[in-house]
């Protein structure tokens, strides 16, 4: 099963994207972890290392998919 990580910061754009991602990804094929960087700031470095530049973002198989634009990762770090 593929592993995906959905990073977000809790903004309205992020919450909408989270709902869409969780609804449309096939749970039989993809194990999706949701990481709220606003409440789990210890994972910001992990997101940076994965290549996340803004949130919401979905990381699957080493590829980063930036979805719309809620906030830059710099804004999340400084927020």
WOVEN-V707318 format. One record per residue. N is the residue number from 1. PHI is phi in whole degrees, -180 to 180 (999 if undefined). PSI is psi in whole degrees, -180 to 180 (999 if undefined). BURIAL is + if it has 9 or more other ideal C-beta (glycine too) atoms within 8 Angstrom, else -. Layout:
<<N/PHI/PSI/BURIAL> <N/PHI/PSI/BURIAL>>
This chain:
<<1/999/138/-> <2/-74/150/-> <3/-110/133/-> <4/-129/147/+> <5/-125/125/+> <6/-104/114/+> <7/-99/136/+> <8/-153/174/+> <9/-124/8/+> <10/90/0/-> <11/-71/165/+> <12/-57/-39/-> <13/-63/-42/+> <14/-65/-43/+> <15/-64/-43/+> <16/-61/-44/-> <17/-65/-40/+> <18/-59/-47/+> <19/-61/-42/-> <20/-66/-46/-> <21/-61/-48/+> <22/-66/-31/+> <23/-74/-39/-> <24/-96/-21/-> <25/-73/137/+> <26/-74/109/-> <27/-64/-19/-> <28/-79/-18/-> <29/-113/-24/-> <30/-132/125/+> <31/-93/110/-> <32/-105/126/+> <33/-104/134/-> <34/-104/127/+> <35/-121/116/+> <36/-92/103/+> <37/-69/-20/+> <38/-69/-34/+> <39/-103/-13/-> <40/-127/66/-> <41/-63/-20/-> <42/-66/-13/-> <43/-99/2/+> <44/-61/-44/+> <45/-61/-39/-> <46/-61/-44/-> <47/-63/-44/+> <48/-59/-46/+> <49/-63/-32/-> <50/-76/-14/+> <51/105/8/-> <52/-70/128/+> <53/-110/-26/-> <54/-152/162/+> <55/-119/149/+> <56/-76/149/+> <57/-146/145/+> <58/-118/127/+> <59/-110/120/+> <60/-136/127/+> <61/56/35/-> <62/82/-3/-> <63/-101/139/-> <64/-106/128/+> <65/-116/107/-> <66/-82/125/+> <67/-109/117/-> <68/53/-151/-> <69/-151/114/-> <70/-102/-50/+> <71/-162/149/+> <72/-73/156/-> <73/-65/-30/+> <74/-61/-43/-> <75/-63/-39/-> <76/-65/-43/+> <77/-63/-39/-> <78/-89/-6/-> <79/-82/999/->>
